[in-house]
């Protein structure tokens, strides 16, 4: 685990999507895929990153984490938001394993929150992490998000339904 002093030297900022940043994000997303920590996660390609806003955590020049997403508007009213509500959809928030537990994810989220505050009424995200207790602690208790809904599954057999 890194010390508080080491964590504070991590610089959080919004970056423009140039070719070098895209390559870095794709490499880190491949590392995330290899962790097998999220159900169905696959590494990003350039098309997955187009039109997004990028918030990064850097230790010097090294990318240690990222958050990206985009501004959206609700297409229809929900139980929480009226139709046409502007929101920021967080699509990915990732911190390299060696840098976890020191507040970088929280700092990334808080930075993004301030950056989109004048454009969005709220921030939304979905998660498919296998460690649901840990991720709920992070989002609900550390970031102050509210629980809205959940989609659960139970596999009925190993083979699935055959055609």
N, C-alpha and C positions, 0 to 999 in steps of 0.2 A: 504494500500500500504506500502511496506517495504521501509526503508530508504536506501540511497546509501551505507552507511556504512554496513548495514545488507547484502545488495546484494553483496558487495565485499568479504564478508567472505564465500560466496558460492564457493566451489572448483569445477572446471571443469577439467575432465581428461578422458582419454580413459581407459576402463576397460576390462579385459578378461571375457569371458562369463562363469562364474562358476554357480553352481546351485542356490546359494543365489541371485546373480544378476538376473538370469532368473526369479526367483520367484518375486522379486521386480518389474521387468519390466511387468510381467503379471498382478500383482496387480494394478500398475498404469494404464495399458492399460484398465483394467476393469473400473477404475474410469473415464477414457476418454470416453469409450463407454457409461457410464451412463450419461455423460454430454449431449449426443446427439447433439454435435456441428459439426459433420462431417457426410455427407451423406454416409450411408452404412458401417460406421466404426464398426468393431467388435473387441473384446478383442483378444489379442494374445495368442497363445499356444506355447509350446516349439518349435514346428516345424517351426513356423513363425520367430523364432529368430535364428535358426541354420545358421551358415555360415556368420553372419553379424559382423560388427564392431560396438562397442558400446561406445558412449561418454555420460558421465553422469555429472549432476550437483548435488552436495551434500551440505547440510547444516549440518555439523558434519557428522554423519552417515546416516542421513535421505536423501533419494533420492527425490530431488525436481523437476528434469526434466531429459530428455534423448533425444538423437538423435541416430538413428541407420540406417545403410544402408550397401551397399556392392559395391565393385568395379565390373564394367561391361565393355564390349566393344560393340560398336554399331555393329549390325549384318548386317546392310545395310546403305548406305549413306542417309542422311537426308538433309533438306534445310539448316541446320546449321553445321552438323558434317559429315565428311567422314566415310566410312565404316572402322571398326577396331579402332575407336577412344576410348581410355580408358576414362571412366568417373566414378564418384561416384554417385550412386543413393541413395538419402536420402529417406528412406521409411517412417520414422516417426520422428517427432520433437514434443515433448510434454513437457509442463511445468505445474506443479500443479497450479490451479487457485489462491491460496493465494500468489504465487510467480511471477505471471505475471505482466508485465508492468515495470519491473525493469532491463531489459536487459539480463536476463538469456538465453532466446532463441537465442538472437544475439551472446552471448558469446559461447554457445554450437556450433552454426553454424560456427563461426570464428575459434574455436578450431579444429573442424572437417576439415574445409577447409585447415588449415595449416598442419594437419596430413596427408592428402591425396594428397597434392600439387605435390609431386614428382612422384606419381603413376597415377594420373588422369589429363586429360586436362581440365575437367570442372565438375561441380556438376549439377545434374538434380534432379528434384522432381516434383511430382504431388500433387495436393491438392483437397479435396472434402469438404472443410469447408463451412458451411452455411453462415458465415460472410466473404464473399469474399472481401468486401472493406477493412476490417481489415487485412486480410491475404495478399492481394496485397500490401497494405502499408508496411507491415512488410518485405516481400520478395523483392519487387521492390525498395522501398525508403530507408529502413533501411539496407538491406543487399546488395543492388546493383545488384540484379539479373536482367536478361532481360526477357521480356515476349516473349514466343515462339509461343504457340498456346492455344486454349481453345476448350473444348467440352461442348456444351450447350444442354439443353433438355427442352422440353415443353410437359407436360402431356396433352393428348387430352381428356381424361375423367377419372373419378374416378375408373371405373371398369376395364379398359384396354380391350384389344381385347380378346374375348373368343374363345376357341379352336374350 
